[in-house]
Amino acid sequence: MNLADMLTYADIGQLTAIAGRYECDCKRNSKHDLIQSILVTLGSRSFMESHIRSCSLEELRFLNTLLFDERSHFSLEDLLAAASQACFERLPGQAGNRELVARLKNSGWLFALVPHQSRHLFQIPEDLKSRFREQLGAVLRERIVNAPEPSMYRGEGEMLSGDLLLFLRYIEENEPELNQEGALYKRCQQGVMNALQIPEPLLGKGGWRFGYGRAGEHYPPRLALLYDYARHRRYITEEHNRLLLAANGEQLLAEGKSERMMQIFSFWLKLYKGAIPNLTSLLYWVSVCAVKWVTVSSLVEGLGWLVKPFYYDNAASILEQRILRMMLHLGMIRLGESSEGPVVMMTPWGMEAAGLKRPPR
């Protein structure tokens, strides 16, 4: 439902609160006047931009979370959880979260679901959703620095899918041993790297590694994703201190078919969403901002406020290492170097995966 429809079903108390929030000039005791005045105010061209610029970071993060949620309606508990997720700078509390929900309700963003039997469920007007995405994208792009096409750049395309087969082939031929921690010995890890198209440096000693998949504790990010995906698909099995090829893996190698990149991408989303709950929206905003070559530093500066730190990972390291680096491995971006440092640009496949079918205007 769009805003006009939801205003019709809203009670006069909420309409009065919305009109007061935007200082609408109308008769406060007339529901018709209230609705018309709110529609004129919120429907104006300048409204969404001025609203976004006047919102607090908590309000913008809260809206961003709701707009990228696939659910069509939310319970109060859903809204309070999303409000808690949006609060980076303060300790989350029920009172503060309820206040944030109330502010959005009085701003015309949240309406009780109709019919009235479902008053404890809320929804957002569809037309406000699309306008918010479009205008927030324009505001975000203001802080992004464009760059000329680098003379050389790196793109991995579908190499991750190809390397999955090479990884399985190595396991089939070597049946490598696992140590007491259930990980491949370093010599075996190096053997895997030598077999892949895109090798990575092995992990050094020390440091914390959790939150990005079970294999992330033992292997560098790209190999960890391959390992966790292969285990998830039951292509490999850990038995008697050895890593072995399972029946599903034997069948995949026999058929010689590469895994679809969308399948690996979807698995990666689920794997990393625990540490980065709003990963889907961040991918979308990167795609909006990096239609052309842009500097990584400006992406970090422009989008960092949307990224909640995860233990020792700050916003910059999450964006650069956990998101952009993995987007490169997934074939979603190209990476190059310029006089201003690293630069990136989305690939057509990356735009599709991130949910942006066409470049923004």
N, C-alpha and C positions, 0 to 999 in steps of 0.2 A: 504494500500500500504506500501511496505517496503522502506527502505532508498534508495536502488539502483534505484527503480522506480521514487521516488520523485526527486532525483538528476538529472535524465534525463530530467524532465520537468522544473527544476529550471533555471532561467536566469543566465547568466555568472557573473552578478554582485554579486548575492548571493553566487555562487560557489567560486568566488574570495575571498569574505569575510570569508567564512568558511575555505578555504585553508589558508588564512592569520591567522585566529584564532588559527589553529593547526600547523602553520609553516610547511605546506606540501611542499615537494621538487618537484615542477612540473612547467610546462610552463603555465603561467597565462593567455596566450591568446589562449589556446587550451582547449575547453570544455571537450573533451575526456580525456586529461591528468588530468584536474582538478577532474573530476568524479572518475577516477581510483585511484588517490592519496588520495582523501577523503575517498573512500571506504576502502582502505588499512589501513589508519590511524584509522578511526572510527570502523573498523571491527576487530582490534587487540584485543587480550585477555586482555591486560593491560589498554586499553583505558577507559572503563567504570569506573573501580575502580579509576583511577587517575583523571578522570573527576569529579566524585562525590566528591572526597576529595578536589578538587580545587574550587568547586562551593561555592558561598556564601550561607548562610542560606536562604536568600530571594530566590535565584535561585532554591535551592532544594525544598523549600515549594511551589514555583510556579509550578515546574515540577510535584511535588506530587499531587497538586490540579488538574492539567490537566490530569494526567495519570489515576486518579480515577473517572474522569468525564465520564459519559456514552455516551456523545455526540461524534460523529465521526469527527466533524469539529467545528471550533470556528470562530466567527466574531471578529473583532478588539475590539469591546466593551466587548465581553466575556473575551478576553485575558487581557484587562486593569482591569476588575473587579477581575480576578484571581490574577493578579499582586498586586492589592491593598490589597487583602486578605492575601497575603504572607508577607506583610510588618508589622512586629510587633514593631520594635524598632524605627521607624520614622513615622512621620505623612505622610499618603499617599498623593501623588500629581500626577497630570497627567504627568508631565515631568519625574519624577522618574519611574512611571509605564511604560511609553513608552520606556524608556531606558532599563528596564528589559525585555520587550518584544523583543526589538531590539537585546539584547545580546543573547537571546535564538535562535532568527532567524539566527544570524550570527554564532551560534554554531552548526547548523545543526539539530535543534530540531523542528523548525516550518517551514512549506512550504506552499506556496499558493496552494489552492485547484485547481485541474485541472478538466475539461477543463478551458481555460483562461477566459471564460465568468464569472467565479466565483472567480476572483482574490482577492476579499475582504474577502474570507473565508480561514482559515488555518487548517492544520492537522499535526499530529505527526506520524512519521514512526512507524509501528506496531512492527518491530523487535527491535527498540530502546526502546519502551515501556517495552517489556518483559525483555530485558537485564537490564534496569534500575531497575525494581522491584527486579530482582534476586540479583543484585549487591548491591543495597541499603540495602536489607535484610541482606546480609552478613556483611556489614559495621555496621548496627545497632546491630547485635548479638554480635559484639566484645565487646560491653559495658554492656552486660547483664550477670548477675551473676547467674549461675546455683546453685541449692540447692538440698539436698537429700530429698526424699519423707518424709513428716512429719508424725509423729506417728498418728496424728488425723487431719482430714481436713473436711471442710464443702462443700457440694454441694447441690444445691436446685433442680436440675433436672427440672421436669415439674410442680413443686409445684405452680408456679405462675398461670398456667392455672387452676389448681385445686382450688386455692384460689379465682379465679374469680367467680367460681360457689358458693363458700361459702359466698363470699361478696354479690352476688345477692340473695342468700337464706336469709341472714340476713336482707336485705332490704325488701324482701317479707314479712318476719315474723314480722318486727318491724316498718316499714314505719317511719323512724326516722325524727325528726324535724331538720330544718335548721335555723341557726341564721340570723341576719340582713345582714351579709356578704355573705350569701348563703352557709355557711359551716356547717358541722355536729358539734353539741355541743361535748365538750370534753368527756362527759360520753358516748355518742354514738360512738365516735371514739374508745374509749376503748372497747366498746362492740364489734365493728368490729374486733379489734385486738384479742380479746379473741376467736373469731370465726375462725380466720385464722390459717393456719399451721405455717406461718412465721410472728410473730408479730414484730413490730418496736416500739421504744420509740416515744411518741407523741412530736410534736414540742413545744418548749418553747416560751416564749414571746420575742418580739423584733427580730431584724435581717431582712435582705432583702431576699426575695424569689420570683424571677421571672425569666422567660426565659426557664424554663423546664416544661412547661405545665400549664394550668390554675389551676389545683388542687394542684400544687406544692406550692401555696401560703398558703394552709391550712393544708396539710397533709405531713407526711414523704414520701420519694421518692417512695418506692415500692407501698404503698397504693395510692399515687397520680397517679401513672401509671395505676393501676387497675381502679381507678375512671375515669380518662380521657378516658381510652380505653372503659369502659362500656358506657360512655356518647357518645363517637364517634360511637359506634356500635348501639346506641339507645336501649341499654338494660335497661337503667334507665332514669328517667325523674324527673325534679325538678318542683313541682307544689304545690301552696298554702303552701309555707314554709315547705314542706315535700319532702323527697327523696323517690320516688316510683319506683316500678318495671314496666317497659314498656312492651308492648305486645311482643316485640322481646326477652326480658329477660324471660318472662313467657314461651315462646316457647323453649328457650335454656334449662331452668331448666326441663321442661317437657320431653325433649328428653334426658336429662342427658349426653349430649356430651361435652367433654372438648374442649376448643378452641385450635386450632393449635398454637404451640409456634412461628412458623414462622410469623403468622399474628400479634401476639403481638410484636414480634421483629421488624417487618417492621413499625408498628405504633410508637414504641419507637424511631426508627431512625428519622422519620419525626418530632416527638415531640421535640427531642433534637438538631436537625440540625440547628435551628435558633441560639442557643448559641454556638454550636460546628459545624461550617460549614463543616469541614473535618473529621467528625465522622466516615464515612465509611472507609477512609484510615487508621485512627487510630486503628480501630478494626482489620483491616488486619495486621498491623504491630505488634499489640499485639499478634495476633495468630502466626505470624512468629517467634516472640521472645520467646513465652511461650509454645512451643511444649512440653517441659519438665518443671519440677518445677524450677521456677526462683524467685528471690527476687523482691518484689514490689518496693523497693527503687531503684534498678537498672533499672527497667522499667521506673520509673519516670525520672531518670537521662538520660537514653538513648533515650526516646521519648519526653521528655518535650519541646524540641525546636520546635516540630511540633504543639504544643498546644497554641492557642492564648488565653490570659486571657480574661475573660468575666466579666466586672465590678469588683466585689470584689472576684471573683473566680480566683485564680492563676493557673498556669499550673499543679502544684502538686495536688491541691484540685480537679481540673477537672478530672485528670487521676484517682485519687484514689476514689473519692466519686461519681462523675458523670458517669464515664465510667466503671472502674473495679467493683465497688459495684453493679452497675446495670447489668453488665455482669454476676455477681454471681446470682442475682435474676432471670435472664433470662436463667440460666442453662448453660451459655457459658464457665464458668471457675469454678475451685475448689479453695478454699481458705484455707490455713493452716498457722501454726506458726512454725518458726524455731529459732535457736539461733541468726540468723541475722535479725529477724523480720518476718513480713508477707510474705508468698510465695504463688504463684498462678501457675496454669497449665490449659491449654485449655482442654475442653471436645471435644469428636468427633463432637457433635452437634454444639458446638461453632465454631470449625474449618469450618464446612460447612456453617454456617450462616455468618461468616466473609469473606467467599469467598476463603478459602484455603482448597481445597479438599484433599490434601495430604501434609505431613510434608515436609519442605524444606530440601535439601541435606545438 
